[in-house]
């Protein structure tokens, strides 16, 4: 840990340490305990297409992993990191500076799926975003036992439905803009239902831990107003028979390959 924050700086998050992702290119300050950035964020970042200046909105950004990873790959892209927890949003802003991206990336405090006025006050107006990325909580209240660690609980258990998140994305996207989401494979039906209104060109990529096992994740993208039919993309297999990353999976995690 070459740089760290103290618990006094972020009292609700506890001890903060520094990690490095994308082969060391992405520096992240994040809580030592609780929810931590991992493969889901890196895979979704790799699935975001080239957007020129964007802007890209990262919904439920946490410490900013997805938006920052995409900004590192796309040097002209403007990114807004949207996070409901004020301390995580502040940490995301610190991470933008830590990676030299403060000129193109900003973090705002806002809740997804509650009041679009909150987003508008932070500069995310209707029809203003080129793309929305989201790695929302995987479970709704009551589906699982909630973690006693506050930031892990908020990351895993949703306060709003997945449909509300997709509705919020539809509200802020420019015509022809798009959304990308990573979620449990079991949520595919709910995702597709949420995209029925206003979206087309739906692309579904199953993600498998190993080739012979069921998919554990889906990465789904869609474009606002498109009439193109849906497409099932080749599956992404993360690990070989030995349990290690495949060569392509390793390249994705090092930021040397993309899924877009």
N, C-alpha and C positions, 0 to 999 in steps of 0.2 A: 504494500500500500504506500504509494508515493505521496498521496494527498488524502486527507480524511477530514471529516467534520466531526464535531463533538456532539454528544447527546444534548448539550445545552442549546446548540443551534437549532436542533430539531427534536424537541423533547418528546413528542408523541411517537417518533420513529425510533428512538433509541440510538445505539451506536451506528455510525455511518462509516463504511469502508469504501475503498476504491477497487474496482475490477476493470479488466480490459477484455473487450470482445473484438470480433472481426480481425483476428490475428494481431491484436494489440492496438489497432488504429482507433477504436472507439473506447474512450475512457468514461467510466460511469461511477459516480458516487451513488451508493444505494444502501439501504438498511442491511445490517449484518444479519438481523433476524427478520423473519416474515417473508413476504413475497419478493422474489428476486428475478431479474431478467434472465431469460433462457432461450431455448430453441424456438419456441413459438414466436417470439418477437423477431428473432433473426430471420426465420423463414418468411414471415409476413413482409418484412422489409424487402426481402429479395424478390417478392412477387409484385411490388409496386412498379408500374411502367415508367418510362422516361416522361417527365412532366414539364420540361423547360423551367419556367419560373413558378409554375403552379398557380396558386399555393396548395399545399397539402395540409389537411387537418388530421392530426393524430388524436382520435377520440379515446379517452381513458388512458392517457399517455404514461401514467406512473412517473418514473424517473426520466422518461423521454427516449427510451431505447429505440423504438421503431422509427419515429420521426428523425432522430439524430442519425441513425444508420442510413436512412434514405438520403438525408442531406449530405452526408459524407460522400455518397456515390454520385449525387447529382449536384455539381458545384454552383448552379444558378438557382436552385430550388429554394423557395421560401416555405417555411414550415411553421404551423401553429400547433403547439402541444397543449391539449385540453385535458385538464385533470381536476377532479372535484376536491381532492385533499389539498389544502393550502400548503402544507409542508412538503408534500411530494411535488407539487407544482414549483415551489421554490427550489427544490433540489434539481428538478428538470432544467430550470433556468441556469443553475450553477453548472450543470453538465453541458449545456450549450456553450457557455464560456470556456469550460475546461477543454472543449474540443475546437475552440476557435470559431464557433458558429453563431455567436451572439448577434451578428449582423443580419443573419438570414433566418434564425430560429428564435421564436419567443414562446414562453409558457404563460398560459392564462388559467385562472381558476374558473371552472364551469362544470355543471352537472349535465350529463347527457340524458335526453329524453324527459326532462322535467319542464323547463321553460325556455323556449327558443330565444326569448328576450335576454336571457343570461348570456347566450352566445353572441347575440347581436351587440351587446354592450362591450364585448371583448374584441370587436372587429370581425366577427364571423357572421356576416349578414346573409340573408337568403340569396341563393344563387351566386355565391362568391368563391366557392372552392373548386379547384380542378379535380381533386381526389380526396377521399376520406379513407383512412386506414383505421381499423379497430380490432383490438384483441380484448373483447369484453369479458366480464366475469362469466364463468362457465355454468354456474348454477343459480337458480332462483331460490329465494328464501324458503327454507323448509325442506329442500331437496337433500341437503347434506348437513352434517354437524359443522357449525361455523367455528373457524379457528379463534382461539383467544387472542391471537396477535392481530391488532387492528388493521394494519396494512395488508396482511394476508387475507383477512376476512373480507375486506372491501374488494380485493382483487379477484376473489373466487366466488363471492355471493353477490348477485346483482340486486340493486335497489330498484331498477326498472327492467322491463322485459326486453328481450332481444328485438322484438318488433318495434319498440320505442326507439332503440338505438338506430335501427335502419330508417325509421321515419325521420329522425333528426338528420341523418346523412342526406336523405332525399331533399330536405328543406334547404340545406346549405350548399348543395352542389350546383355548379353551373350546368346548363344544358349540354349533354354529351360528356359530362364529368362522370367519374366512376367511384366505386367503393370496393375495398378489399377487406375481407374478414377471415380470421382463423378461429376455429372453434372445434369442439368435440365432434367426432364423426356423427354421433347420435343426434346432433342438433341440425343436421342438414335439412330435414323437412321444415323446421321452423325458419331457417334462413331463407329457403326458397319461397315460403309463404310470405315472408316479409319483403321479398323482392318482387312480388307479383304486381304491385302497384308502382308504375313509373319506370321500372328497370327492364332492360333486355341485355342481350349479349352475355348471358350468365356463363361463366366458366368455373368448373368444379375440378379441383385437383385433390384426390385422396392422398393422405400421408400415412404411410405404414412404418411401424417400428422395424419390422422385418417382412420380407416378401411373402412368406407363407401365413402371415397373421392378418387379422382384420385391421382395417384402417383405424388409426387413433385420432386423427385430425382431418379436417377438410379446410382447404383454402379456397374461398369463393370470391370471385370478382364479378362485377356487373356495371353496365353503363346506363346512365339516366337517359331515357327517351329512345334507346336503341330498339330496333325491331328484329335484330339478329337472333337466331335461335340459340338455345343453350348448347354448350359443348362440355363433354367429359374429357378432361385432359389426362395425359399419362400420369400414372401414380408416381409419387415420390417415395422411395424406400430409403429410410435413414441409415439403417445398419445392415451389415452383412451377416452371414451365418455365425461369424465369430463374435458378434455383438458390438463390433467397432463400426464407426462411421464408414460408409462407402466413400470412395474417392470424391464423388460428386457432392455428397452430403458434407464432407469435410471442406470442400471448396466453398460451399454456401456459407458455412459457419465462419470461414475465414474472410468472407466478403470478396472472394475471387470468382464467384459465379452468381447468376441471377436466375430467377424463375419467371420473370416478367416476359 
